[in-house]
Amino acid sequence: MVRKSIIFFLFIFFLCQITGCDREVSPNIVKISYWEKWTGFEGEAMQAVVDLFNSREIKNKGGKIIQVDMITVSQLDRRLLTATAGGNPPDVAGIWTWLLTIYADKGALLDLNGYLEESGITKEHYLPVFWEICKYKDKIWGLPSTPASVALHWNKRLFREAGLDPNVPPRTIQQLDLMAEKLTRIKLPNQEGTISFYELRKKENYQALLAEAKIVQMGFLPSEPGWWPWSWGYWFGGKLWNGKETVTADEFENVKAYGWVKSYSMKYGVDNIKKFSSSFGVFASPQNAFLSSKVAMVSQGVWMYNFIDKYATGMDWGAAPFPSDEGKLKDVSYIEADVLTIPKGAKHPDEAFQFISFVNTQEAMELLCDGQRKFTPLREVSEDFYRNHKNPYIRMFRKLAESSNAFITPKMVIWQEYQREMSFAYEKIRDLKSQPKDALKEVKRAMQRRLDRELAISRRLEEAK
């Protein structure tokens, strides 16, 4: 009987931790629950902000002190939707931006327009791209916490060994391809040492030699790390839709981009690349393809510094904007952000917004972004923030977020399906099982049909109001 009581107590305790039970433990305190996906140093950085907020004893309109209880939740996207549907969500949820559009469309979030107007927080407080990230159908559904931009990272030691200037990254896709050839090392059978692909390709029978050879180092791979296979068209001037009602997956610039992806498989061999890639360890480890010096150049986010510092201490590296096709576009970058939202049905929405607005003050935001080694999404930044920042390229990452060529995840309710279809197309193109034009045309056909259906449903719902 005692054992059953203990099990029951533990079950109830765990349920309260996960479901965001009302935790008002004092008549003078309002406790709000905050679900977050971060762990490790990222979670610690946000906990420092939570602790700072709690130490200030900020009061709500009724004079009660607001206290925030942050809970790390795995599979947050699924659990949040379940909790919201069940009428017992947390007061604050830290989500990814791709979820914001989907949840807002499902009616799972509160729009913040009224709170923003009352508090005086406007788009002028932020870099434009981060205000845009939080907007859907002319309403703001969250505010940013930590932002990110993506750039080229390169191994300076490998540049030197290949006879390249370690301080001069490629400025065009074409320069990147040539540098990659010089940085790629091939082990030929029955021969000592290695030869660069650049030298190997000068031999008349290089394709036959390559078929018997082994890749031991690559200059660049479009599939490493493989997190955004849908995005390559943007560096060629392409887009995935017109922002309203038309899918543009097969437009000329996108076809050219995935033709470039295909060129790596044609050049180095599908099987050779797969065998080489099979030697990579997991991302957050010393066996990471870039951190272990197996791949000399990689497209990665501002967060990469943290992993270099942890797993490749002493690595001589650089970061710069990823080059565009023929250098026609400057400072192209994929921009992301974590977003703080108030789920529909939250018990303390007013207090939740007070916490979110506190996070978006310069003091709290710089504390958070310094702790996570990222830049701040706010327009105003102190010089101390830059002076004390550990990432030597932090100003460059911030500049990318200010670029007119910065792009974000398309705000489409069908984005999860679209992203999945683009990944399938990418794999077929990479494996030489489909031509870029054919694969992308199929994506457009399928996704245009899905988008038309969703837009028709949306119109009917609007008419019914």
Contacts in CASP RR format, 6 or more apart in sequence:
PFRMAT RR
TARGET T0000
AUTHOR 0000-0000-0000
METHOD contacts of the structure
MODEL  1
MVRKSIIFFLFIFFLCQITGCDREVSPNIVKISYWEKWTGFEGEAMQAVV
DLFNSREIKNKGGKIIQVDMITVSQLDRRLLTATAGGNPPDVAGIWTWLL
TIYADKGALLDLNGYLEESGITKEHYLPVFWEICKYKDKIWGLPSTPASV
ALHWNKRLFREAGLDPNVPPRTIQQLDLMAEKLTRIKLPNQEGTISFYEL
RKKENYQALLAEAKIVQMGFLPSEPGWWPWSWGYWFGGKLWNGKETVTAD
EFENVKAYGWVKSYSMKYGVDNIKKFSSSFGVFASPQNAFLSSKVAMVSQ
GVWMYNFIDKYATGMDWGAAPFPSDEGKLKDVSYIEADVLTIPKGAKHPD
EAFQFISFVNTQEAMELLCDGQRKFTPLREVSEDFYRNHKNPYIRMFRKL
AESSNAFITPKMVIWQEYQREMSFAYEKIRDLKSQPKDALKEVKRAMQRR
LDRELAISRRLEEAK
15 21 0 8 1.000
16 23 0 8 1.000
17 71 0 8 1.000
18 71 0 8 1.000
18 73 0 8 1.000
18 79 0 8 1.000
18 83 0 8 1.000
19 83 0 8 1.000
19 88 0 8 1.000
20 33 0 8 1.000
20 35 0 8 1.000
20 71 0 8 1.000
20 83 0 8 1.000
20 88 0 8 1.000
20 89 0 8 1.000
20 90 0 8 1.000
20 91 0 8 1.000
21 33 0 8 1.000
21 88 0 8 1.000
22 31 0 8 1.000
22 347 0 8 1.000
23 31 0 8 1.000
23 33 0 8 1.000
23 69 0 8 1.000
24 30 0 8 1.000
24 31 0 8 1.000
25 31 0 8 1.000
27 64 0 8 1.000
28 64 0 8 1.000
28 65 0 8 1.000
29 64 0 8 1.000
29 65 0 8 1.000
29 66 0 8 1.000
29 67 0 8 1.000
30 60 0 8 1.000
30 64 0 8 1.000
30 65 0 8 1.000
30 66 0 8 1.000
30 67 0 8 1.000
30 348 0 8 1.000
30 351 0 8 1.000
31 67 0 8 1.000
31 68 0 8 1.000
31 69 0 8 1.000
32 66 0 8 1.000
32 67 0 8 1.000
32 68 0 8 1.000
32 69 0 8 1.000
32 90 0 8 1.000
32 91 0 8 1.000
32 92 0 8 1.000
32 347 0 8 1.000
32 348 0 8 1.000
32 351 0 8 1.000
32 352 0 8 1.000
32 355 0 8 1.000
33 69 0 8 1.000
33 71 0 8 1.000
33 90 0 8 1.000
33 91 0 8 1.000
33 92 0 8 1.000
34 50 0 8 1.000
34 68 0 8 1.000
34 69 0 8 1.000
34 70 0 8 1.000
34 71 0 8 1.000
34 90 0 8 1.000
34 91 0 8 1.000
34 92 0 8 1.000
34 93 0 8 1.000
34 94 0 8 1.000
34 355 0 8 1.000
35 71 0 8 1.000
35 73 0 8 1.000
35 76 0 8 1.000
35 79 0 8 1.000
35 80 0 8 1.000
35 90 0 8 1.000
35 92 0 8 1.000
35 93 0 8 1.000
35 94 0 8 1.000
36 43 0 8 1.000
36 46 0 8 1.000
36 70 0 8 1.000
36 71 0 8 1.000
36 72 0 8 1.000
36 73 0 8 1.000
36 76 0 8 1.000
36 93 0 8 1.000
36 94 0 8 1.000
37 72 0 8 1.000
37 73 0 8 1.000
37 74 0 8 1.000
37 76 0 8 1.000
37 94 0 8 1.000
37 95 0 8 1.000
37 96 0 8 1.000
38 45 0 8 1.000
38 46 0 8 1.000
38 72 0 8 1.000
38 338 0 8 1.000
39 72 0 8 1.000
41 306 0 8 1.000
41 371 0 8 1.000
41 372 0 8 1.000
42 146 0 8 1.000
42 372 0 8 1.000
43 72 0 8 1.000
44 371 0 8 1.000
45 367 0 8 1.000
45 368 0 8 1.000
45 370 0 8 1.000
45 371 0 8 1.000
45 372 0 8 1.000
46 70 0 8 1.000
46 145 0 8 1.000
46 368 0 8 1.000
47 70 0 8 1.000
48 367 0 8 1.000
48 368 0 8 1.000
48 371 0 8 1.000
49 359 0 8 1.000
49 364 0 8 1.000
49 367 0 8 1.000
49 368 0 8 1.000
50 68 0 8 1.000
50 70 0 8 1.000
52 363 0 8 1.000
52 364 0 8 1.000
52 367 0 8 1.000
53 66 0 8 1.000
53 68 0 8 1.000
53 355 0 8 1.000
53 358 0 8 1.000
53 359 0 8 1.000
53 364 0 8 1.000
54 67 0 8 1.000
54 68 0 8 1.000
56 358 0 8 1.000
57 65 0 8 1.000
58 65 0 8 1.000
58 66 0 8 1.000
58 354 0 8 1.000
58 358 0 8 1.000
59 65 0 8 1.000
59 66 0 8 1.000
60 66 0 8 1.000
60 350 0 8 1.000
60 351 0 8 1.000
60 354 0 8 1.000
61 350 0 8 1.000
66 351 0 8 1.000
66 354 0 8 1.000
66 355 0 8 1.000
68 92 0 8 1.000
68 355 0 8 1.000
71 90 0 8 1.000
73 79 0 8 1.000
73 80 0 8 1.000
76 93 0 8 1.000
76 94 0 8 1.000
76 95 0 8 1.000
77 95 0 8 1.000
77 96 0 8 1.000
77 99 0 8 1.000
80 89 0 8 1.000
80 90 0 8 1.000
80 93 0 8 1.000
80 95 0 8 1.000
80 103 0 8 1.000
80 108 0 8 1.000
80 343 0 8 1.000
81 103 0 8 1.000
81 106 0 8 1.000
81 108 0 8 1.000
83 89 0 8 1.000
83 90 0 8 1.000
83 343 0 8 1.000
84 108 0 8 1.000
84 343 0 8 1.000
84 344 0 8 1.000
84 345 0 8 1.000
85 108 0 8 1.000
87 345 0 8 1.000
89 343 0 8 1.000
89 344 0 8 1.000
89 345 0 8 1.000
89 346 0 8 1.000
90 343 0 8 1.000
90 346 0 8 1.000
91 342 0 8 1.000
91 343 0 8 1.000
91 346 0 8 1.000
91 347 0 8 1.000
91 348 0 8 1.000
91 349 0 8 1.000
91 351 0 8 1.000
91 352 0 8 1.000
92 340 0 8 1.000
92 341 0 8 1.000
92 342 0 8 1.000
92 346 0 8 1.000
92 352 0 8 1.000
92 355 0 8 1.000
92 356 0 8 1.000
93 340 0 8 1.000
93 341 0 8 1.000
93 342 0 8 1.000
93 343 0 8 1.000
94 145 0 8 1.000
94 338 0 8 1.000
94 339 0 8 1.000
94 340 0 8 1.000
94 341 0 8 1.000
95 103 0 8 1.000
95 338 0 8 1.000
95 339 0 8 1.000
95 341 0 8 1.000
96 336 0 8 1.000
96 338 0 8 1.000
96 339 0 8 1.000
97 133 0 8 1.000
97 134 0 8 1.000
97 336 0 8 1.000
97 337 0 8 1.000
97 338 0 8 1.000
97 339 0 8 1.000
97 408 0 8 1.000
97 409 0 8 1.000
98 409 0 8 1.000
98 415 0 8 1.000
98 416 0 8 1.000
100 109 0 8 1.000
100 133 0 8 1.000
100 134 0 8 1.000
100 136 0 8 1.000
100 141 0 8 1.000
100 142 0 8 1.000
100 339 0 8 1.000
100 341 0 8 1.000
101 136 0 8 1.000
101 411 0 8 1.000
101 412 0 8 1.000
101 413 0 8 1.000
101 415 0 8 1.000
102 413 0 8 1.000
102 415 0 8 1.000
102 416 0 8 1.000
103 109 0 8 1.000
103 141 0 8 1.000
103 341 0 8 1.000
104 111 0 8 1.000
104 136 0 8 1.000
104 137 0 8 1.000
104 139 0 8 1.000
104 141 0 8 1.000
105 136 0 8 1.000
105 413 0 8 1.000
107 344 0 8 1.000
108 343 0 8 1.000
108 344 0 8 1.000
109 141 0 8 1.000
109 142 0 8 1.000
109 341 0 8 1.000
109 342 0 8 1.000
109 343 0 8 1.000
109 344 0 8 1.000
110 141 0 8 1.000
110 341 0 8 1.000
110 342 0 8 1.000
110 343 0 8 1.000
110 344 0 8 1.000
110 345 0 8 1.000
110 346 0 8 1.000
110 349 0 8 1.000
111 139 0 8 1.000
111 140 0 8 1.000
111 141 0 8 1.000
112 139 0 8 1.000
112 140 0 8 1.000
112 141 0 8 1.000
112 142 0 8 1.000
112 143 0 8 1.000
112 342 0 8 1.000
112 353 0 8 1.000
112 356 0 8 1.000
113 139 0 8 1.000
113 140 0 8 1.000
115 350 0 8 1.000
115 353 0 8 1.000
115 357 0 8 1.000
116 122 0 8 1.000
116 140 0 8 1.000
119 353 0 8 1.000
119 357 0 8 1.000
121 143 0 8 1.000
121 357 0 8 1.000
121 360 0 8 1.000
123 131 0 8 1.000
124 379 0 8 1.000
125 360 0 8 1.000
125 378 0 8 1.000
125 379 0 8 1.000
125 380 0 8 1.000
126 144 0 8 1.000
126 377 0 8 1.000
126 378 0 8 1.000
126 379 0 8 1.000
127 147 0 8 1.000
127 377 0 8 1.000
127 378 0 8 1.000
127 379 0 8 1.000
127 401 0 8 1.000
127 402 0 8 1.000
129 335 0 8 1.000
129 401 0 8 1.000
129 402 0 8 1.000
129 406 0 8 1.000
129 408 0 8 1.000
130 144 0 8 1.000
130 147 0 8 1.000
130 335 0 8 1.000
130 337 0 8 1.000
130 377 0 8 1.000
130 401 0 8 1.000
131 140 0 8 1.000
132 408 0 8 1.000
133 144 0 8 1.000
133 335 0 8 1.000
133 336 0 8 1.000
133 337 0 8 1.000
133 339 0 8 1.000
133 408 0 8 1.000
134 140 0 8 1.000
134 141 0 8 1.000
134 142 0 8 1.000
134 143 0 8 1.000
134 144 0 8 1.000
134 339 0 8 1.000
135 141 0 8 1.000
136 411 0 8 1.000
141 339 0 8 1.000
141 341 0 8 1.000
142 339 0 8 1.000
142 340 0 8 1.000
142 341 0 8 1.000
142 342 0 8 1.000
142 356 0 8 1.000
143 339 0 8 1.000
143 340 0 8 1.000
143 356 0 8 1.000
143 357 0 8 1.000
143 359 0 8 1.000
143 360 0 8 1.000
144 337 0 8 1.000
144 338 0 8 1.000
144 339 0 8 1.000
144 340 0 8 1.000
144 360 0 8 1.000
144 377 0 8 1.000
145 337 0 8 1.000
145 338 0 8 1.000
145 339 0 8 1.000
145 340 0 8 1.000
145 359 0 8 1.000
145 365 0 8 1.000
145 368 0 8 1.000
146 337 0 8 1.000
146 338 0 8 1.000
146 368 0 8 1.000
146 369 0 8 1.000
146 372 0 8 1.000
146 374 0 8 1.000
146 377 0 8 1.000
147 335 0 8 1.000
147 336 0 8 1.000
147 337 0 8 1.000
147 338 0 8 1.000
147 369 0 8 1.000
147 374 0 8 1.000
147 375 0 8 1.000
147 376 0 8 1.000
147 377 0 8 1.000
147 401 0 8 1.000
148 301 0 8 1.000
148 302 0 8 1.000
148 303 0 8 1.000
148 335 0 8 1.000
148 336 0 8 1.000
148 337 0 8 1.000
148 374 0 8 1.000
148 397 0 8 1.000
149 301 0 8 1.000
149 302 0 8 1.000
149 333 0 8 1.000
149 334 0 8 1.000
149 335 0 8 1.000
149 336 0 8 1.000
149 375 0 8 1.000
149 397 0 8 1.000
149 398 0 8 1.000
149 400 0 8 1.000
149 401 0 8 1.000
149 406 0 8 1.000
150 228 0 8 1.000
150 299 0 8 1.000
150 300 0 8 1.000
150 301 0 8 1.000
150 322 0 8 1.000
150 333 0 8 1.000
150 334 0 8 1.000
150 335 0 8 1.000
150 336 0 8 1.000
150 400 0 8 1.000
151 299 0 8 1.000
151 300 0 8 1.000
151 301 0 8 1.000
151 302 0 8 1.000
151 319 0 8 1.000
151 320 0 8 1.000
151 321 0 8 1.000
151 322 0 8 1.000
151 333 0 8 1.000
151 393 0 8 1.000
151 396 0 8 1.000
151 397 0 8 1.000
151 400 0 8 1.000
152 169 0 8 1.000
152 170 0 8 1.000
152 176 0 8 1.000
152 297 0 8 1.000
152 298 0 8 1.000
152 299 0 8 1.000
152 319 0 8 1.000
152 320 0 8 1.000
152 321 0 8 1.000
152 322 0 8 1.000
152 323 0 8 1.000
153 290 0 8 1.000
153 297 0 8 1.000
153 298 0 8 1.000
153 299 0 8 1.000
153 300 0 8 1.000
153 304 0 8 1.000
153 317 0 8 1.000
153 318 0 8 1.000
153 319 0 8 1.000
154 169 0 8 1.000
154 296 0 8 1.000
154 297 0 8 1.000
154 298 0 8 1.000
154 317 0 8 1.000
154 318 0 8 1.000
154 319 0 8 1.000
154 320 0 8 1.000
155 290 0 8 1.000
155 293 0 8 1.000
155 296 0 8 1.000
155 297 0 8 1.000
155 315 0 8 1.000
155 316 0 8 1.000
155 317 0 8 1.000
156 166 0 8 1.000
156 167 0 8 1.000
156 316 0 8 1.000
156 317 0 8 1.000
156 318 0 8 1.000
157 166 0 8 1.000
157 293 0 8 1.000
157 315 0 8 1.000
157 316 0 8 1.000
158 183 0 8 1.000
158 217 0 8 1.000
158 219 0 8 1.000
158 293 0 8 1.000
158 296 0 8 1.000
159 165 0 8 1.000
159 166 0 8 1.000
159 179 0 8 1.000
159 183 0 8 1.000
159 296 0 8 1.000
160 166 0 8 1.000
162 179 0 8 1.000
162 182 0 8 1.000
162 183 0 8 1.000
162 196 0 8 1.000
162 296 0 8 1.000
163 182 0 8 1.000
164 179 0 8 1.000
164 182 0 8 1.000
164 183 0 8 1.000
166 316 0 8 1.000
169 297 0 8 1.000
169 318 0 8 1.000
169 320 0 8 1.000
169 323 0 8 1.000
170 176 0 8 1.000
170 178 0 8 1.000
170 179 0 8 1.000
170 297 0 8 1.000
170 323 0 8 1.000
171 323 0 8 1.000
171 327 0 8 1.000
172 323 0 8 1.000
172 324 0 8 1.000
172 325 0 8 1.000
172 326 0 8 1.000
172 327 0 8 1.000
173 235 0 8 1.000
173 236 0 8 1.000
173 260 0 8 1.000
173 323 0 8 1.000
173 324 0 8 1.000
173 325 0 8 1.000
173 326 0 8 1.000
173 327 0 8 1.000
174 325 0 8 1.000
174 326 0 8 1.000
175 323 0 8 1.000
176 220 0 8 1.000
176 297 0 8 1.000
176 323 0 8 1.000
177 220 0 8 1.000
177 263 0 8 1.000
178 198 0 8 1.000
179 219 0 8 1.000
179 220 0 8 1.000
179 297 0 8 1.000
180 218 0 8 1.000
180 219 0 8 1.000
180 220 0 8 1.000
180 296 0 8 1.000
180 297 0 8 1.000
181 196 0 8 1.000
181 197 0 8 1.000
181 198 0 8 1.000
181 201 0 8 1.000
181 219 0 8 1.000
182 196 0 8 1.000
182 197 0 8 1.000
182 198 0 8 1.000
182 219 0 8 1.000
183 196 0 8 1.000
183 217 0 8 1.000
183 218 0 8 1.000
183 219 0 8 1.000
183 220 0 8 1.000
183 296 0 8 1.000
183 297 0 8 1.000
184 196 0 8 1.000
184 197 0 8 1.000
184 198 0 8 1.000
184 215 0 8 1.000
184 217 0 8 1.000
184 218 0 8 1.000
184 219 0 8 1.000
184 268 0 8 1.000
185 194 0 8 1.000
185 195 0 8 1.000
185 196 0 8 1.000
185 197 0 8 1.000
185 215 0 8 1.000
185 216 0 8 1.000
185 217 0 8 1.000
186 194 0 8 1.000
186 195 0 8 1.000
186 196 0 8 1.000
186 197 0 8 1.000
186 200 0 8 1.000
186 210 0 8 1.000
186 213 0 8 1.000
186 214 0 8 1.000
186 215 0 8 1.000
186 216 0 8 1.000
187 193 0 8 1.000
187 194 0 8 1.000
187 213 0 8 1.000
187 214 0 8 1.000
187 215 0 8 1.000
187 216 0 8 1.000
188 194 0 8 1.000
188 195 0 8 1.000
188 200 0 8 1.000
188 209 0 8 1.000
188 212 0 8 1.000
188 213 0 8 1.000
189 212 0 8 1.000
189 213 0 8 1.000
194 216 0 8 1.000
194 217 0 8 1.000
197 267 0 8 1.000
197 268 0 8 1.000
200 206 0 8 1.000
200 209 0 8 1.000
200 210 0 8 1.000
200 213 0 8 1.000
203 209 0 8 1.000
210 268 0 8 1.000
210 269 0 8 1.000
210 272 0 8 1.000
213 272 0 8 1.000
214 272 0 8 1.000
214 275 0 8 1.000
214 276 0 8 1.000
215 268 0 8 1.000
215 272 0 8 1.000
215 273 0 8 1.000
215 275 0 8 1.000
215 276 0 8 1.000
216 276 0 8 1.000
216 294 0 8 1.000
217 293 0 8 1.000
217 294 0 8 1.000
217 295 0 8 1.000
217 296 0 8 1.000
218 268 0 8 1.000
218 273 0 8 1.000
218 276 0 8 1.000
218 294 0 8 1.000
218 295 0 8 1.000
218 296 0 8 1.000
219 295 0 8 1.000
219 296 0 8 1.000
219 297 0 8 1.000
220 264 0 8 1.000
220 295 0 8 1.000
220 296 0 8 1.000
220 297 0 8 1.000
220 298 0 8 1.000
221 264 0 8 1.000
221 273 0 8 1.000
221 277 0 8 1.000
221 289 0 8 1.000
221 295 0 8 1.000
221 298 0 8 1.000
222 232 0 8 1.000
222 260 0 8 1.000
222 261 0 8 1.000
222 264 0 8 1.000
222 430 0 8 1.000
223 229 0 8 1.000
223 273 0 8 1.000
223 277 0 8 1.000
223 430 0 8 1.000
224 277 0 8 1.000
224 280 0 8 1.000
224 289 0 8 1.000
224 290 0 8 1.000
224 295 0 8 1.000
224 298 0 8 1.000
225 283 0 8 1.000
225 289 0 8 1.000
225 298 0 8 1.000
225 299 0 8 1.000
225 300 0 8 1.000
228 299 0 8 1.000
228 334 0 8 1.000
229 422 0 8 1.000
229 423 0 8 1.000
229 426 0 8 1.000
229 427 0 8 1.000
230 240 0 8 1.000
230 418 0 8 1.000
230 419 0 8 1.000
230 422 0 8 1.000
230 423 0 8 1.000
230 426 0 8 1.000
231 334 0 8 1.000
231 407 0 8 1.000
232 257 0 8 1.000
232 258 0 8 1.000
232 260 0 8 1.000
232 261 0 8 1.000
233 239 0 8 1.000
233 253 0 8 1.000
233 254 0 8 1.000
233 256 0 8 1.000
233 257 0 8 1.000
233 258 0 8 1.000
234 332 0 8 1.000
234 334 0 8 1.000
234 405 0 8 1.000
234 407 0 8 1.000
235 257 0 8 1.000
235 322 0 8 1.000
235 323 0 8 1.000
235 324 0 8 1.000
235 325 0 8 1.000
235 329 0 8 1.000
235 332 0 8 1.000
236 253 0 8 1.000
236 254 0 8 1.000
236 256 0 8 1.000
236 257 0 8 1.000
236 260 0 8 1.000
236 324 0 8 1.000
236 325 0 8 1.000
237 253 0 8 1.000
237 324 0 8 1.000
237 325 0 8 1.000
237 328 0 8 1.000
237 329 0 8 1.000
238 248 0 8 1.000
238 251 0 8 1.000
238 253 0 8 1.000
238 254 0 8 1.000
238 257 0 8 1.000
239 248 0 8 1.000
239 251 0 8 1.000
239 253 0 8 1.000
239 254 0 8 1.000
239 407 0 8 1.000
240 247 0 8 1.000
240 248 0 8 1.000
240 249 0 8 1.000
240 254 0 8 1.000
240 410 0 8 1.000
240 418 0 8 1.000
240 422 0 8 1.000
241 247 0 8 1.000
241 248 0 8 1.000
241 410 0 8 1.000
241 412 0 8 1.000
241 451 0 8 1.000
242 248 0 8 1.000
243 410 0 8 1.000
243 411 0 8 1.000
245 451 0 8 1.000
245 452 0 8 1.000
245 455 0 8 1.000
246 448 0 8 1.000
247 418 0 8 1.000
247 443 0 8 1.000
247 444 0 8 1.000
247 447 0 8 1.000
247 448 0 8 1.000
247 451 0 8 1.000
248 254 0 8 1.000
248 444 0 8 1.000
249 422 0 8 1.000
249 425 0 8 1.000
249 440 0 8 1.000
249 441 0 8 1.000
249 443 0 8 1.000
249 444 0 8 1.000
249 447 0 8 1.000
250 437 0 8 1.000
250 440 0 8 1.000
250 441 0 8 1.000
250 443 0 8 1.000
250 444 0 8 1.000
254 436 0 8 1.000
254 440 0 8 1.000
255 436 0 8 1.000
255 437 0 8 1.000
255 440 0 8 1.000
256 325 0 8 1.000
257 325 0 8 1.000
258 425 0 8 1.000
258 426 0 8 1.000
258 429 0 8 1.000
258 436 0 8 1.000
258 439 0 8 1.000
258 440 0 8 1.000
259 429 0 8 1.000
259 436 0 8 1.000
260 325 0 8 1.000
261 426 0 8 1.000
261 429 0 8 1.000
261 430 0 8 1.000
261 436 0 8 1.000
262 429 0 8 1.000
262 430 0 8 1.000
262 432 0 8 1.000
262 436 0 8 1.000
264 273 0 8 1.000
264 430 0 8 1.000
265 273 0 8 1.000
265 430 0 8 1.000
265 431 0 8 1.000
265 432 0 8 1.000
266 432 0 8 1.000
270 430 0 8 1.000
270 431 0 8 1.000
270 432 0 8 1.000
276 294 0 8 1.000
277 289 0 8 1.000
279 294 0 8 1.000
280 287 0 8 1.000
280 288 0 8 1.000
280 289 0 8 1.000
280 292 0 8 1.000
280 294 0 8 1.000
281 287 0 8 1.000
281 288 0 8 1.000
281 289 0 8 1.000
281 292 0 8 1.000
282 288 0 8 1.000
283 307 0 8 1.000
284 307 0 8 1.000
284 311 0 8 1.000
285 291 0 8 1.000
285 311 0 8 1.000
286 292 0 8 1.000
286 311 0 8 1.000
286 312 0 8 1.000
288 307 0 8 1.000
288 311 0 8 1.000
288 312 0 8 1.000
289 295 0 8 1.000
289 298 0 8 1.000
290 298 0 8 1.000
290 300 0 8 1.000
290 304 0 8 1.000
291 307 0 8 1.000
291 308 0 8 1.000
291 311 0 8 1.000
291 312 0 8 1.000
291 315 0 8 1.000
292 312 0 8 1.000
299 322 0 8 1.000
301 397 0 8 1.000
302 373 0 8 1.000
302 374 0 8 1.000
302 375 0 8 1.000
302 391 0 8 1.000
302 394 0 8 1.000
302 397 0 8 1.000
303 372 0 8 1.000
303 373 0 8 1.000
303 374 0 8 1.000
304 319 0 8 1.000
305 373 0 8 1.000
305 390 0 8 1.000
305 391 0 8 1.000
305 393 0 8 1.000
306 372 0 8 1.000
306 373 0 8 1.000
308 315 0 8 1.000
308 317 0 8 1.000
309 390 0 8 1.000
318 393 0 8 1.000
319 393 0 8 1.000
319 396 0 8 1.000
319 397 0 8 1.000
320 393 0 8 1.000
320 396 0 8 1.000
321 330 0 8 1.000
321 331 0 8 1.000
321 332 0 8 1.000
321 333 0 8 1.000
321 396 0 8 1.000
321 400 0 8 1.000
322 332 0 8 1.000
322 333 0 8 1.000
324 330 0 8 1.000
324 332 0 8 1.000
324 405 0 8 1.000
329 405 0 8 1.000
330 403 0 8 1.000
330 405 0 8 1.000
331 399 0 8 1.000
331 400 0 8 1.000
331 403 0 8 1.000
331 405 0 8 1.000
331 406 0 8 1.000
332 403 0 8 1.000
332 405 0 8 1.000
332 406 0 8 1.000
332 407 0 8 1.000
333 400 0 8 1.000
333 401 0 8 1.000
333 403 0 8 1.000
333 405 0 8 1.000
333 406 0 8 1.000
333 407 0 8 1.000
334 406 0 8 1.000
334 407 0 8 1.000
334 408 0 8 1.000
335 400 0 8 1.000
335 401 0 8 1.000
335 406 0 8 1.000
335 407 0 8 1.000
335 408 0 8 1.000
336 408 0 8 1.000
336 409 0 8 1.000
337 377 0 8 1.000
340 356 0 8 1.000
340 359 0 8 1.000
342 349 0 8 1.000
342 352 0 8 1.000
342 353 0 8 1.000
342 356 0 8 1.000
346 352 0 8 1.000
358 364 0 8 1.000
359 365 0 8 1.000
359 368 0 8 1.000
360 378 0 8 1.000
362 376 0 8 1.000
362 378 0 8 1.000
362 380 0 8 1.000
362 381 0 8 1.000
362 382 0 8 1.000
365 376 0 8 1.000
365 377 0 8 1.000
365 378 0 8 1.000
366 376 0 8 1.000
366 381 0 8 1.000
366 382 0 8 1.000
366 385 0 8 1.000
369 375 0 8 1.000
369 376 0 8 1.000
369 385 0 8 1.000
370 385 0 8 1.000
370 388 0 8 1.000
370 389 0 8 1.000
373 389 0 8 1.000
373 390 0 8 1.000
373 391 0 8 1.000
373 394 0 8 1.000
374 394 0 8 1.000
374 397 0 8 1.000
375 381 0 8 1.000
375 394 0 8 1.000
375 395 0 8 1.000
375 397 0 8 1.000
375 398 0 8 1.000
375 401 0 8 1.000
376 385 0 8 1.000
376 398 0 8 1.000
377 401 0 8 1.000
381 398 0 8 1.000
386 394 0 8 1.000
386 395 0 8 1.000
391 397 0 8 1.000
400 406 0 8 1.000
409 415 0 8 1.000
410 418 0 8 1.000
412 418 0 8 1.000
412 451 0 8 1.000
413 454 0 8 1.000
414 447 0 8 1.000
414 450 0 8 1.000
414 451 0 8 1.000
414 454 0 8 1.000
417 447 0 8 1.000
417 450 0 8 1.000
418 443 0 8 1.000
418 447 0 8 1.000
418 450 0 8 1.000
421 443 0 8 1.000
421 446 0 8 1.000
421 447 0 8 1.000
422 443 0 8 1.000
425 434 0 8 1.000
425 439 0 8 1.000
425 440 0 8 1.000
425 442 0 8 1.000
425 443 0 8 1.000
428 434 0 8 1.000
428 439 0 8 1.000
429 435 0 8 1.000
429 436 0 8 1.000
429 439 0 8 1.000
END
